[in-house]
Amino acid sequence: MSKTALITGAANGIGLASALAFAKEGYQVVLTDINQAKAADFAGRIGKSAIAVEADVRDRSSLEQAFTKAIDAFGQVDVVHANAGVSNMKRAIELTEEDWDFNFDVNAKGVFLTNQVAVRHFLDKKFPGVIVNTASLASKIGAPLLAHYSASKFAVVGWTQALAREHAKDGIRVNAICPGFVRTAMQEREVEWEAELLGSTPAAVLQSYIDLTPLGRLEEPEDVADVVLFLASDSSRFMTGQAINVTGGVYMT
C-alpha cells in the first residue's frame, strides 16, 4: 500500500517542492495550505494521488479537519512535513508585539499544533509515523533583522528534540531541517526588505547570500525537499531529534 505524506504550507516554495518530491517517489500527497485554491492547482497537476486541503496551522480544528480529510481519502497519514512559515524583517528594537506574535503563531505554534495532531493520529493508529519540521539556518545562529523569526525557529528545534525523546519509545521519529538562503517567494520579500533597511539593492543582498555560501549559489527548494524525503524514508531509520543543516555550508556545526 502506498504511503501518504501530508505537507503544510504546500502551495509555495519548500512545501511545494516537498509535495512534488513525495509524489515522484510514489507517495499519496496531501497539500495543505491557507491558500487552498493554489494548493488545489498543484494537486490537480500531480493527479489522483494528491488532494488539496485548506488548513490554517494556527487553528487546531482546521488541522484536525485536514487530517480527517486525508484519512478519508487515503486511509492514514504516514509522514507529516510541518513546513508552513512566515517572516517579516525589522531591526530588533523596532519590533512590535504584533510582529513577534505573527511569527510565533505560525512558525512555532503552527509546528506544535501540526505535530500534536500528527502524533495523536500515529498513536491512535498504533503506527510509527515520521515528522519533519522546517526550522532554519536562523534556528542555529541569530539572524540580524530577523530576531523574532530566529527566536521562533529556535523554538522549533527545541520542540523537535523534546518531542523526539518523548515518543521514540513509540517508534515515532521527529527531525527538523534547517535551510539556508533558499530561492522562494519569502526570500524575494526578505531581499527587498533587507535592501531597504540597509540602504542597499536587492541584487547586492542576493550576492551577499551567495558570497556567504561555500557551495557558491543560492539554495533551491528542491535541495531541501530531497533531504525531507530522506528523513521520511527508512534510510534515516536511526535518526531522531536531529536538526539537519541544508545550507550549502553556511553553517557547519
C-alpha positions as CSV (number, residue, x, y, z in Angstrom):
1,M,0.0,0.0,0.0
2,S,1.3,3.5,-0.9
3,K,2.3,5.7,2.0
4,T,0.8,9.1,2.5
5,A,2.6,12.4,3.2
6,L,0.8,15.5,4.5
7,I,2.6,18.8,4.0
8,T,1.7,22.2,5.4
9,G,2.4,25.3,3.5
10,A,2.4,23.2,0.4
11,A,1.3,25.8,-2.2
12,N,4.7,27.5,-2.4
13,G,8.5,27.1,-2.0
14,I,9.9,24.3,0.1
15,G,6.4,22.9,0.9
16,L,5.5,22.6,-2.8
17,A,8.9,21.1,-3.7
18,S,8.4,18.6,-0.8
19,A,5.0,17.6,-2.1
20,L,6.3,17.1,-5.6
21,A,9.2,15.1,-4.3
22,F,7.0,12.8,-2.3
23,A,4.6,12.4,-5.3
24,K,7.5,11.5,-7.6
25,E,8.6,8.9,-5.0
26,G,5.2,7.2,-5.2
27,Y,3.6,8.7,-2.1
28,Q,0.0,9.8,-1.9
29,V,0.2,13.5,-1.1
30,V,-2.0,15.9,0.9
31,L,-1.1,19.5,0.1
32,T,-2.4,21.7,2.9
33,D,-2.3,25.5,2.8
34,I,-4.2,28.5,3.8
35,N,-4.4,29.2,0.1
36,Q,-6.5,26.2,-0.9
37,A,-7.0,27.3,-4.5
38,K,-3.3,27.4,-5.2
39,A,-2.7,24.1,-3.5
40,A,-5.6,22.6,-5.5
41,D,-4.0,23.7,-8.7
42,F,-0.8,21.8,-7.9
43,A,-2.6,18.8,-6.6
44,G,-4.5,18.7,-9.9
45,R,-1.2,18.6,-11.8
46,I,0.0,15.7,-9.7
47,G,-3.1,13.7,-10.3
48,K,-5.3,11.2,-8.5
49,S,-2.6,10.5,-5.9
50,A,-2.9,14.1,-4.5
51,I,-5.5,16.2,-2.8
52,A,-5.5,19.8,-1.6
53,V,-7.0,20.8,1.8
54,E,-7.3,24.2,3.2
55,A,-5.7,24.4,6.6
56,D,-4.6,27.2,8.9
57,V,-1.8,25.9,11.1
58,R,-2.7,28.4,13.9
59,D,-6.0,26.6,14.3
60,R,-6.2,23.2,15.8
61,S,-9.6,22.4,14.5
62,S,-8.5,23.3,11.0
63,L,-5.6,20.9,11.2
64,E,-7.8,18.2,12.7
65,Q,-10.2,18.6,9.8
66,A,-7.3,18.4,7.3
67,F,-6.1,15.1,8.8
68,T,-9.7,13.8,8.7
69,K,-9.9,14.6,5.0
70,A,-6.5,13.0,4.4
71,I,-7.6,9.8,6.2
72,D,-10.9,9.7,4.4
73,A,-9.0,9.9,1.1
74,F,-6.1,7.7,1.7
75,G,-6.7,5.7,4.9
76,Q,-3.9,7.1,7.1
77,V,-1.1,9.6,7.2
78,D,2.4,8.1,7.4
79,V,4.6,11.2,7.1
80,V,4.0,14.8,8.1
81,H,6.1,17.7,6.9
82,A,5.3,20.7,9.1
83,N,6.5,23.4,6.8
84,A,4.2,26.4,6.9
85,G,6.1,29.5,7.9
86,V,6.1,33.3,7.7
87,S,8.6,36.1,8.2
88,N,8.9,39.9,8.2
89,M,12.0,41.9,8.7
90,K,12.8,44.8,11.1
91,R,15.5,45.8,13.5
92,A,15.1,44.1,16.8
93,I,14.5,47.4,18.7
94,E,11.7,48.3,16.3
95,L,9.8,45.1,16.5
96,T,6.2,45.2,17.7
97,E,4.2,42.7,19.7
98,E,2.2,42.0,16.5
99,D,5.4,41.2,14.6
100,W,6.5,38.8,17.4
101,D,3.1,37.1,17.7
102,F,2.7,36.7,13.9
103,N,6.0,34.8,13.6
104,F,5.4,32.7,16.7
105,D,1.8,31.9,15.9
106,V,2.7,30.4,12.5
107,N,6.3,29.2,12.9
108,A,6.3,27.8,16.4
109,K,2.6,27.3,17.4
110,G,1.9,26.0,13.9
111,V,4.5,23.3,14.3
112,F,3.4,22.5,17.8
113,L,-0.2,22.0,16.7
114,T,0.6,20.2,13.5
115,N,2.9,17.8,15.4
116,Q,0.5,17.2,18.2
117,V,-2.4,16.3,15.8
118,A,0.0,14.1,13.9
119,V,1.3,12.2,16.9
120,R,-2.2,11.6,18.2
121,H,-3.0,10.2,14.8
122,F,0.0,7.9,14.9
123,L,-0.7,6.7,18.4
124,D,-4.4,6.1,17.5
125,K,-3.4,4.0,14.5
126,K,-0.6,2.4,16.5
127,F,1.7,3.4,13.6
128,P,5.3,4.6,13.9
129,G,4.9,7.7,11.8
130,V,7.5,10.3,10.8
131,I,7.5,14.0,11.3
132,V,9.9,16.5,9.6
133,N,9.7,20.1,10.8
134,T,11.0,23.1,8.8
135,A,13.3,25.1,11.0
136,S,16.0,27.4,9.5
137,L,19.6,28.4,9.4
138,A,18.2,31.1,11.7
139,S,17.5,28.4,14.3
140,K,21.2,27.8,14.6
141,I,22.5,31.3,14.6
142,G,20.7,34.5,15.3
143,A,19.8,36.4,12.1
144,P,20.1,40.2,12.2
145,L,16.8,41.9,11.2
146,L,15.1,38.6,11.9
147,A,15.4,38.3,15.6
148,H,11.7,37.3,16.1
149,Y,11.9,34.9,13.3
150,S,15.1,33.4,14.7
151,A,13.5,33.0,18.1
152,S,10.5,31.2,16.6
153,K,12.8,28.8,14.7
154,F,15.0,28.1,17.7
155,A,11.7,27.1,19.4
156,V,11.0,24.6,16.5
157,V,14.4,22.9,17.2
158,G,13.8,22.7,20.9
159,W,10.3,21.3,20.4
160,T,11.6,18.8,17.8
161,Q,14.2,17.4,20.2
162,A,11.8,17.1,23.2
163,L,9.0,15.5,21.1
164,A,11.5,13.1,19.6
165,R,12.7,12.0,23.1
166,E,9.1,11.6,24.4
167,H,7.9,9.4,21.5
168,A,11.0,7.4,20.5
169,K,9.5,4.6,22.6
170,D,6.5,4.6,20.2
171,G,8.7,4.3,17.1
172,I,7.8,7.9,16.1
173,R,10.7,9.8,14.6
174,V,10.8,13.6,14.7
175,N,13.5,15.6,12.9
176,A,14.0,19.1,11.6
177,I,15.6,20.6,8.6
178,C,17.5,23.9,8.7
179,P,17.6,25.5,5.2
180,G,19.8,28.5,4.4
181,F,19.3,31.1,1.7
182,V,16.5,29.4,-0.3
183,R,15.2,30.9,-3.6
184,T,11.5,31.3,-2.7
185,A,8.8,34.0,-2.7
186,M,9.6,34.5,1.0
187,Q,13.2,35.2,0.1
188,E,12.2,37.7,-2.6
189,R,10.3,39.7,0.0
190,E,13.1,39.5,2.5
191,V,15.6,40.7,-0.1
192,E,13.5,43.8,-0.7
193,W,13.1,44.5,3.0
194,E,16.8,43.9,3.7
195,A,17.9,46.2,0.8
196,E,15.7,48.9,2.1
197,L,16.8,48.6,5.7
198,L,20.5,48.5,4.8
199,G,20.3,51.2,2.1
200,S,21.5,48.6,-0.4
201,T,20.0,47.0,-3.5
202,P,18.2,43.6,-3.9
203,A,21.0,42.5,-6.3
204,A,23.7,43.3,-3.7
205,V,21.7,41.5,-1.0
206,L,21.4,38.4,-3.1
207,Q,25.1,38.5,-4.0
208,S,25.9,38.7,-0.2
209,Y,23.9,35.4,0.3
210,I,25.9,33.7,-2.4
211,D,29.1,35.0,-1.0
212,L,28.2,33.6,2.4
213,T,27.5,30.1,0.8
214,P,30.6,28.0,0.3
215,L,28.9,25.9,-2.4
216,G,28.6,29.2,-4.3
217,R,24.9,29.5,-5.3
218,L,21.5,30.2,-3.9
219,E,19.7,27.2,-2.5
220,E,16.8,25.8,-4.4
221,P,13.6,24.4,-2.7
222,E,14.5,21.0,-4.3
223,D,17.7,20.9,-2.4
224,V,15.7,20.9,0.8
225,A,12.9,18.6,-0.4
226,D,15.4,15.8,-1.1
227,V,16.6,15.9,2.5
228,V,12.9,15.9,3.7
229,L,12.4,12.8,1.6
230,F,15.5,11.2,3.1
231,L,14.3,11.9,6.7
232,A,10.9,10.4,5.9
233,S,12.5,7.3,4.5
234,D,13.8,4.1,6.1
235,S,17.3,5.3,5.1
236,S,17.2,7.6,8.1
237,R,15.6,4.9,10.4
238,F,18.1,5.5,13.2
239,M,17.8,9.3,13.2
240,T,15.5,11.3,15.5
241,G,15.7,14.6,17.3
242,Q,18.1,16.0,14.7
243,A,18.2,19.5,13.2
244,I,19.9,18.9,9.8
245,N,21.7,21.8,8.1
246,V,20.9,22.2,4.5
247,T,22.7,25.4,3.9
248,G,25.4,24.8,1.3
249,G,27.9,25.1,4.0
250,V,26.8,28.5,5.5
251,Y,26.6,26.8,8.9
252,M,28.6,23.6,9.6
253,T,28.1,22.7,13.3
